[in-house]
Amino acid sequence: MRAFYKNNNGLIATADWTPNCWINIECPTEAEKKYLLEDLQIPEAFYNDIEDIDERPRIEIENGWTLIIMRIPVKSNDVKLPFHTIPVGVVFKGEVCITISFHKTEMLTDFVTYTKRKNINIKDNFDLVLKLLLSSSVWFLKYLKQVNQKIKLAEDNLEKSIKNEELQALLQIEKCLVFFMTSLKGNDILLHRIKNIKSQKEHFDLDLLEDVEIELRQAQETTNIYSDILTGTMDAYASVISNNMNTIMKQMTSISIILMIPTLIASLYGMNVPNDLEDNRFGIWIVISVSVLLSAFGVFLFKRKRWF
């Protein structure tokens, strides 16, 4: 999907390209790839780098073109990995500025809406990059809130179950947090490299830089806190599950011992040897009574020792 946005107290969609407008391309088709490589003539290596799902955040310059890759969070349709991160590339040269993403994202659509609502102007290409970094940090925090809800739900399920599925759910959430931590560290390094570009230092909005740094730091700290909490929770519940299993095995063993008492008495009485009860017409009732009494005594003893 290809869209053009011009800067007019917010990003306004236009039908065609105009100088200094923003070109946003998501999930590029072959026609859009041809438009990028042949019409706009961006370096093919830049296009291939953005396509790589594992590409790290970085900045690169080639033949006058500047490539800035950042990582943003996205929701996944994969139940085993509800959230992950993807690379988004910003490529610009002169009057041409393009963002390329090979996945559909909520962030970019929300970014356009936000600039309209707040009447935000984009001064230049680096200003766009910083505002996108700020927006990505905000979206990291939004998804972290949803991750926290999933952690609470898994904890509630663990309190009622001794199965492994709930622990596996926590493991999947831990994977998401690992992806978030890695991407946020990469974005933080990218921000420091952008700040150190000598030709742009005088043009940066200092307030915007500070906002980006604060949001990035907050997202990193929140991710680290959730990761530490999750690790401790998993260790604690692994012990709880093991303890619950031991309790059940203890109860089953106690029941087996109680049931063994009448079985033992019946086995002794049923042996083919004289026992003075074979001719007694009350012999069977004596055996049953002894079995019941001894079993009841065993239950009383186990209850007293809290083995049940």
N, C-alpha and C positions, 0 to 999 in steps of 0.2 A: 504494500500500500504506500502510495506517494502523496504527500501533502505539502503545500507551500504556505508559509506564514510570514506576513509582513509586520513590522513593528510599528504600532500605532496605539499608544497607551494600553499596551497588552498585545498579545499575538493574535492577529486577525487572519483567518484563512483566505487565500486568494486562489484563483483558478490556474494561473500561470506564474512562471518564475519572473521575479523582478530583482534588480541589483540589491544586494545586502539583505535579501529575504532568507528565511530559514527553510531549508528543505528537510523534511522528516520522512524517512523511508523505513517502514517496518515490514519484516518478512518479504524481502525483495524477490520479485519474479525475474525470469530471464530477461524480459523487456526492461525492467528497472535496472538490472545489472548492466545491460548494454548501455542504458542511459548514463549510468555512473561512469563506466569505463571508457566509453567512446564519445559521448556528448560532452560530459563534464571533464573527462580525462583524468580522473583521480588515479593514483598508482594502484595497480592490481594487487600489489603486496598488502596495501592498507585494507582493501576489501577482504582479502583472504584472512588477514589477522583478526578482523572483527568477527568473521564467520566462525572462528575457533572458539568453542564454548568455554574453554579453559584459559583463554587469553587473560593475562594479568594487566592491571591498570598501569598505564605508562604514557609517555609523550614522545613523539618521533617526528622529525622533519625530513622531507625528501622532495627535491625539485620544487621548492617553494611551497609545497603542501605541508600542512601541519596535521598530524593525527594525535588525538587524545582519546585514550580508551579508559573508561571508568566501568565499575561493576555496580549493577543495581539489583534490588531484590524483586522476585516475581513469585506468584503463586503457581503451584504445579498441580497437574491433574493426577499425578502419581501419588497414590495413597501412602506409599512407603516413604515418600519424601515430599511433604506438603509445601515446603518453601525451598527455593534455591536462588542462586544469583546468575546473572548473565552479563556479558560484555556489551556495552553501548559505545560506539565510536563516533567522535565528532571530528569531521574532516573539513578543513577550510583553507582557502587561499583567495586573497583579494576580496572580491564581492560575493564569492561563493561560500556558503556554509551549509554543511549537510550533517545530519545525525542518521546513523545506520544501526538498526537492531534486527537481528534474525529471529526474534520472538516478539509476540504481542505483549505489550506491557500496559499496566494501569498508570504508571508514573508519568509517562510522556503526555498522555491525554489529560491527566489531572494538572500537569504543569501548564499546559495551554490555558485551561479553564482558570487556573489560579492567577495567571498574568492578566487575564481579562477582568477578573473580579477585583483585583488590587490595582489595576491600571499601571502595571510594571513595565517600564521601558528597558529594552536590552541595548546597552551602549555599544558593545562590540562582541567579537567572537569569544574572547576570553571571559567577558561578563556572562555570556550564555553558559559557558562551561561551569563557571562558579555557581551560577544559579541552579544548574542541573545537579551539581554535586550537593548543594544544599537540599534540593528536593529529594535526592536519593537517600540522604541521611534521615530525612523526615519519614520516608517510606520504610526504611529499616526499622525505625521506632514503632511505626504502625504495625508492621508484621510481627515485631517482637511482642507486642501486646497480645496478638492472636496466638503466638507461640506459648505465652504464659498461660492463656486459657486452656490450651491443649495439655500443658503440664498439669494443671489443676484437675482436669478431667481424667487424665491417666492416673493421678494420685487417688482420686475418688474410686476409680475402678479397682485399683490395687488393694484398697482397704476391704473390698468385698470378695476378692478372688486370690487364689494362690497359683493362677496359671501364668505362663510365660508371655502371653500376648501383650499384657499391659507393660511389662518391662521392655518388650520389643518396641512398643509405641514410644516409650521414653528414649530408646536408642535412636529411633528415627528422628525425634526432635533434636537430639544431641547432634546428629549429622547436620541438620539445618543450622544450628548455632555455630558449628565449625565452619560451614560455608560463609556465614555472616561475618564471623571474626576475621577470616582470611581476606574477604572482600573489603571490609572496612579498613583493615591495615593497609591494603593496597591503595585504596582511595586516599588515605591519609598521606602516604608517601607521595602519591601523585599531586596532592594539594601543595605539599612543600616544594616539589619541583616546579610547579607553576609559579609559586610565590618568588622563586629565585631566578625567574627569567628576567634578565637585566633590562631588555628593551621594553618590558611591560610594567616594571615595578611602579613607575610614576603614574600609571593609568588605572591601577587597581583601586576599587572601592574598598577602603579599609574596613568600613562597617560590615560590608558583605563578607570580606575575608574572615573577620572575627566571628560572624554568624556561622559560616561554614565550619570553622574550626570547632566552635562550641557544639554544634549539632553532631559533628563526626565524633568528637570525644564522648559526648553523651551516649551515642549509639554504641560505641565500643565498650564503654563502661557497663551499660545495660546488658549487652551481650555477654560480657565476662561474668557479671553477677548471676545471670540466668544459667550460664554454663556451670558455674560453681555450685549453685543450688541444685541443679539437675544431677550433677555428679554425686553430691551428698545424698540426694533423695534416692537415686538408683542403688547406692550402696546400702542405705538403710532398709529399703524395701526388699532388696535381695536377702538381707538377713532376716527380715520379717517373714518372707515366703519360706525360707529354710526352717525358721522356728515353727511356723504353722504346720509344715510338713512333719517335723519332729513330734509336735503335739498330737497330730492325727495318728502317726505310727504308734505313739505311746498308748493312745486310747484303744487302737485296734489290738495291740499286744495284750492290754489288760482284759479286753473282752475275750480274746482267745484263751487266756489263762482261766477265766471264770467258766467258759464253756468246756474246758478240759477236765474240770473236777467231776461232773456227772459222767463224762465219757470214761474217765479212769475208774470210777466206782463200778459202772456198768460192765467194763471190761474185766475187772477182777471178779465180779459176781458171775459173769458168764463163762469163766474158765471151767474146764471139764475136770474139776477136783472137788472133793467134799468141802463144804463150807458151813454145814449145820443149818442152812436156810433152804436147801433144795426140797425138803419135805414140809417146810413151814408154809401154810396157806397165806400168811401175811408177809412172806419173804419179799415179794415185789414191792409192796408198799413200804416196807422197812428200807429197802434200797433207795426208793424214790425220795422218801423222807430225809434220809441221810444226805442224798445228793442235793436236795433243795436247801437243807440247813447249811451244809458246807459252802454251797454257792452263795447263799445269802450272807454268810460270814465273810466270804471273800469280797463280795460287793461292798459290805460295810467297811472292811479293812482298806480297800482301795479308795473308797470315798474319803475315809479319814486321812489318808496320805495324799489326797487330791491327785490321784492318778487317773481319775475320770474327768 
